[in-house]
Amino acid sequence: MLRLYGFDSQLPFIVVPATVGESHLRKKTIRLAIDTAASNVVIPYEVALNVGCSPSKSNQWIRITAGGKEELAPKVVVPYFECLGFKLRNFGVVCYNLPESSTIDGLLGVSFLRRFEIRINYPQGYLIISDEVNK
């Protein structure tokens, strides 16, 4: 099945909403930029904490490059992640706070994107995404 998703082609990047949650009661919707240079999905620390994760207690730390410098960021498993109409359970994300001046909350990286075939029509402002190709 193919899904159509519209976006604002006037922005310098494609911004999509994503919902991170522990349950239907404890969830948060955030704005992520599609970033094929990011290996992982990146969400703010606060969002991870709000859905029951403990970034400071993570046993997996990932090297990320932000603002031209390398930093370590914790990777946690969120119980529920939904983006572009697809729901994933127990999905690994990296916790990192982008600058407060940022218009986005995080990044939609390859750890999510590689699961799908995605076609982008930038001039028309839409993308077409398939069901998961590697279930």
C-alpha positions in Angstrom: 0.0 0.0 0.0 1.3 3.5 -0.9 0.7 6.5 1.3 0.8 10.1 0.2 2.2 12.8 2.6 2.2 16.5 1.8 4.9 18.9 3.1 5.8 22.6 2.8 8.3 22.7 -0.1 9.2 26.3 0.8 11.0 25.2 3.9 14.7 24.3 3.6 13.9 20.7 4.9 11.0 18.3 5.0 9.3 18.5 8.4 7.0 15.7 9.5 5.1 15.1 12.7 6.0 12.0 14.8 4.4 10.7 18.0 6.5 9.1 20.7 4.7 7.3 23.5 4.5 4.8 26.3 0.8 4.3 25.9 -2.2 6.1 24.4 -2.2 8.3 27.6 1.4 9.2 27.7 2.5 10.4 24.3 4.0 13.5 22.7 3.9 14.7 19.1 7.1 16.4 17.9 8.4 17.9 14.6 11.2 16.0 12.9 13.2 16.9 9.8 13.9 14.1 7.4 17.7 13.7 7.4 19.3 11.0 5.3 22.7 11.9 6.8 21.5 11.0 10.3 21.9 7.3 11.1 19.3 7.4 13.8 16.0 9.1 14.8 16.8 11.9 17.2 14.3 13.1 19.8 14.7 15.6 22.7 15.6 14.3 26.2 12.4 15.6 27.7 10.3 13.6 25.3 12.1 10.4 26.2 11.7 11.1 29.9 8.0 11.9 29.4 7.4 8.4 27.9 9.2 6.6 30.7 12.7 6.2 29.3 15.9 7.1 31.3 18.5 8.5 28.9 21.1 9.0 31.6 20.9 5.3 32.5 21.3 4.1 28.9 23.9 1.4 28.3 24.3 2.5 24.7 25.9 5.8 23.8 26.2 7.0 20.2 28.7 9.4 18.7 27.0 12.2 16.9 28.3 15.3 15.1 26.4 18.4 16.1 27.4 22.0 15.5 30.7 20.8 14.0 31.7 18.9 17.1 31.5 15.3 18.1 29.4 14.4 21.2 28.1 11.3 22.9 24.3 10.9 23.1 22.3 8.1 24.8 20.2 5.7 22.7 17.0 4.4 24.3 14.1 2.2 23.2 10.8 4.0 23.1 7.7 1.8 23.5 5.8 3.4 20.6 6.9 5.5 17.6 4.6 6.7 14.9 5.6 8.7 11.8 4.2 9.0 8.3 1.3 6.7 9.2 3.5 3.9 10.4 3.6 2.6 14.0 6.7 0.9 15.4 7.0 -0.8 18.8 10.1 -0.8 20.9 12.0 1.5 18.6 15.5 2.7 19.2 16.1 6.5 19.2 18.9 8.8 20.2 18.3 11.5 22.8 19.7 14.9 21.9 18.4 18.5 22.4 18.7 20.6 19.3 19.3 24.4 19.9 16.3 26.2 21.3 16.3 28.4 18.2 15.6 25.4 16.0 12.2 25.2 14.3 12.3 21.4 14.7 12.5 19.0 17.6 14.6 16.3 16.1 15.6 14.3 13.1 14.0 11.4 11.2 17.1 9.4 10.3 18.0 6.3 8.4 17.0 3.9 11.2 13.4 4.7 10.3 13.7 5.6 6.6 15.5 2.4 5.5 12.4 0.4 6.3 10.4 2.0 3.4 10.6 2.9 -0.3 10.1 6.7 -0.4 9.7 8.9 -3.4 9.9 12.7 -3.0 8.4 15.2 -5.3 9.9 18.4 -3.9 8.4 20.9 -6.5 4.9 19.6 -5.8 5.5 19.2 -2.0 4.6 15.6 -1.4 6.2 12.2 -0.8 4.9 8.7 -1.5 5.9 6.1 1.1 5.4 2.3 0.8 4.6 -0.2 3.5 7.6 -1.6 5.3 9.8 -3.4 2.8 11.9 -5.4 5.4 9.4 -6.6 7.9 
